[in-house]
């Protein structure tokens, strides 16, 4: 069995697909499993032992080629289809929620194309589950439900069906990345003698682009939290990617005793190794928080417009705290859309530092 899983989204969404990936590989241990993903998440997917190979999906480049020239765009898409056709896949599991990658599978000659049909966009799929959004249960459960469409995954009589929780668990970190993560910490101010640090992720939300600030707890609240934690003698570090530099620099200016500012990790697996060495990770709903949970580090995640019971760490557990302000208007992110906020982001501005500090203490003192 030769299987292609198409998943063009960000860090958290890719991690939510891991139970599905593991279940497929367990069912077809001798099969070939290829994952099509974006450039940002490719290093993460390549580190999974269940994945035999990755195909990089240059969505923005394909879109730009199409805008420049319809003929040039078709050539680029055709080249990707040819690359996929050569693999002679038997099955495609499409997690993209759009029509494009299902159409690509059809163009590449994949006979079975199974995926989520969001608002009728699964027109090129042979089998699909209709959805209106990830609004009622964890994303990992939605992904895993696709296996119900495949006869190979039907349980034997008298046996309950498997669930995604059975295939959840920490991701492995290959030794070179693990060593690189330790070196990154040592080279940027971490003293192993003081023990594991608490990492704070005050930015994040890159997949939301210009609207990322709608997911971010106010900098003034982070400054108050840093002051309180340092008053308890905690060792702290700020983590972010290049787009978070202004936020991190602002926090350094506000802090009487600035925490360590870690430069961006060179790749996701080195970041995973860094997060695994932390005692606790606190931050906004973002890729690094999902990555921290995936390597087994306790987390405190702050949710604003997004539903933490749907997009929070999977599986949920006592080592993870999901925080949000109980307002009647939230969660307002539904059907993969967020409306304009007339309340000036009260779901985040009115979540006080004391609440986050209490959640952190409950994990640090456990």
N, C-alpha and C positions, 0 to 999 in steps of 0.2 A: 504494500500500500504506500503510495506516494501522496503526501498531504501538504497543501499550501494553506497557511493561516495568514490572512491579510489584516493588518492592524496599523493604521497610519497615525494613531494619536500619541499622547504624551506619556510621561513616566508613570503616573498613577494608573491610567487606563491600561497600559501594558501590563503592569503588575497585577491588575485585576483579572487579566486573562491567564495568569499562570496556572490556576487549578485546571482550566480547560486544557492547556498545553500538556500538563502532566498526565491528565486522564487519557488524552489521545495517545501519548507515547506509551503509557502502560498497556493500553489495548493493542497497540501495534508496535511492540518493542523492536522488531526487525524492520519496521517501515522507515521511510525517509520523511522527516518533518522539516519543512522550510518555512521561515517566518519573514514576511514582507513587512517592513517597518520604516520609520523615518530615520534620518541621520542622527538625530539627538538621542534616540533610544537604542540604536543598533548595538552599541557596546554592551548594554545591559542584556539584550536578547542573546548575543553571542556567548555570554558567560553561562547561560542555562544549559545544562548537560542534555536536556531533552531536545534542544534545537540543533539540527545537523548543519544548517546553513542559514544565512540571512540574505535577503535581497533588499537593497536600499531603495526606498521610494522617495523620489525627489518631487514632491507635490508642487512646491513653488516653482521649481525649474520647468516642470511640464506645463504649468499654467502660464508661465512667462513665454515659453516657446509657442504655445497656442495663440497667445495675444499678438506675438510678433508676426506669425504666419500660420494659417490653418494647415497648410501643407507641411511646414516644418514641425508643427505640433503633432500631426498625425504620424510623421516619421519617428518622432521621439516615443510616442505611445506604442507604435508598432514595434520598435526595437525592444521595448520592455515586454511586450506580448511575445515576441520571438524568444526572448530569454526564458520566459516562463514555459512556453510551448516545448522547448527542448527538454524540460524536466519530465514531461509526460505525466503530469499529476492526475491522480484518480479522483481527488476530492479537494475542494476549496472550502474553508471555513472563513467567511467574510464578516469581520467585526466593524466594518467601516461606517455603517449607517447610511451610506450613499449608494448611488447607482454605478459610479465609475469603476470601482474595483470588481464588482460583480460582472460588469460589461467586459472588463479586461480578462477575467477568467473565461468568459464565453469566447472572446477573441482568441485566447490562447488554447482553446479546445479542451478545457477541463469539463468532464461530463457531469459531475455532481458539484453544484455550487450552493452551499448552505449558509444562511446568514440571517441577520436581523433586518426586518423590513420596516424601516421608519418612514411613516407617511407615504407609503407606496413607492419608495425609492428602490425597493428590492426587485425591480422588474426583470432583472437578468438572472435571478437566482432560481434554481430548480426547486428548492425547499426553503421556507422561511418562517420566522416567527414575527408576527406583527407587533410593533411597540409604538408608543406615543412619547416615550422618553424613559429615562431611568428614574422614575419618581416614586416607586413603591417598595423596592427591595434593593439590596446591594448590587452594584454593577457586576461583581463577580458571579452572582446568581443568574443574572440575565445572560451573560456570556455562556455559562455552563449549561443553561437550558437548551442551547442549540443541539447538544448531544442527544436530546430526546427525539430529535428528528431522524436519527441514524439507527437503523436496525441493529448495527453492531454493538450498540450501547444499551440495548434493552435488557433489563435484569432478568435472570432466570426466575421461573415461577416460584413464588414463595419468598423471594429475596427483595428487600427494599432497594429502591434506586440509590445509587451513590450521589452524594452531594459535594459541592465544591469545598466544603470544610475538610473533607477527607484528603484533599490534595493540596491544602494550604500548608504553609511552613516556611521557615527561613530559606532565603536563596543562598547558594554557595558563593564564596568569593575566591576566585583563583589566587594562588599564592603570590604571583607577581603583583597583582593589584593590592593584595593585603599588605605586602611590604611597602608598596608605594604610598598607601594611606598612612601607615605609621611614620614613614619618612616625612610626608607632607606636614604632619602634626609637629614632629620634632623640629623641623626646619623653620617653623613659623611660630615658635614661642611656647609650645607645650612642653612642660616638664613632667616626665613620667612619674617622678617621685611624688607629685601632688595627687596622682590618681586620675580617673576619668573626669572629663569636663562635662558641663551642661552646654549643649549647642542651642543657639537661638537662630531661627530662620525668619527674619523680619520682612523679607520680600516674597519672592515666589509668584506663582500664577502666570508663568510665561505663556502658557497655552491660551490665555485670555488676551494677550497682546496689549493694546492700549488701555484695556479695561481691567488690567490686573490689579489696580489699586482698589477695586471694589471688593477684593478678597483679603485685603491687608489691614490688620489691626493697626491703630494709629501709632506712630513713632513715639509720641509722648507716653503712651501706655507701656511700650517696650522699655523706655528709659526708666520709668518707675519700677518696672519689674526687675530690671538689671540692678538698680540701686538696692532693692530689697534682698535679692539673692546674694549680692556681694556683701551686704551687711550680715549675712549668715555665714560668710566665709566660703561661699561656693566659687568654683573656678569656671569661668564662662568663656565662650567663643562665639563669634558671629560667623554665619555661613551664608553664602549667596553666590549667584552667578554674576557676570559682568553687569547685567541690567539692574542689579540690586546695589551697586556701589554707592549711589547717592544716599539711599536709605541708611546703609551701614555707616557711612561717613557722618551723617547727621546724628546717628546714635552715639558715635564716638565723641562728638562735640558736646553732647548733652550729659555724658557720663563723667562724674568726678574721678572715677577709677575705671578707665576704658577697658573693656574686655579685649581678648585677642581677636583680631580681624584676620580670619583665614583667607588667603587668596583662593579664587575659584579652583576647584580640583580639575585636573586635565581631562578627566573622563568620568562617566557615571560609576564605573566599578571602583575607581579610587575613592570617589565620594562615598560609596557604600561602605568601603573599608574604614573611612574616617568616622562615619556615623555609627558603625558597629562598636567603635572604641569609646563612644560617649556614654555617659551614665544616663542621660535623658536628653531628648530633643523636644524643643518647644517652638511652635511657629504656626504660620498661616497654613491653610489648606493648600498644599503645594507638592510638587514632585519629591523634594528632599524629605518631607514628612512621611510620605508613602514609602520611600526607600528606607528610611530609618525603621519603620515598622516591619518591612520585608526582611531586614537583617536581624530582627529580634530585639531592637532597642526600644525601651519604653518611650512613649510620646504623649505630648499634650498638644492637640491640634485645635486651632481656633477657626470656627466656621461662621461666615456671615450669611450671604445670600444662598449658599449651597447647603443641601441636607446632609448632615454628617452621618446619618444612619444609612444613607445610600452610597456616599463617596468617602466615608471614613475608612480607617484601616480594616482590612479583611484577613482573617476573621476577627471580629471585635473580641476584646478580652480585658481582663483586669489590669493589664500593663499599659493600656491606652485610655486616655481621657479625651472625650470629644466635648468641646465647650461652645456654647452659642447663647445668644440673648433670646429669651423667650418672648418674641414679639409675634403678634397675630399675622403680620405681613410676611413672615419668613417661614420656610424657605421660598424665595421668589424665583429662584433659578429652576425653571421647569421646561420640559420639552427642548432642552439645550438652548434656551433663550433666557435672557435676563431683562426685565423691563426697566425703564428709567426709575430711579429711586427719588420719591418726593420727600423722603425723611432724612436726607443727608447721612445715609449709611449708619443709622442708629443701631443696627444689629451688631456693628463692630465698635462704634464710638462709645456705646453705653455698656459694653462688657468691661468691667473694671479690672485693673491690675490685681486687686486682692483676690478675685475669683481665680485667675490664672495661677497666682502664687499658691493658693490653697491646693489646687490640683497638682501642681509640681511637688509641693511638700508631701502630699499623700503618696506619691510614687517614690520620692527620695527617702522617705522614712519607713517605707514598707519593709 
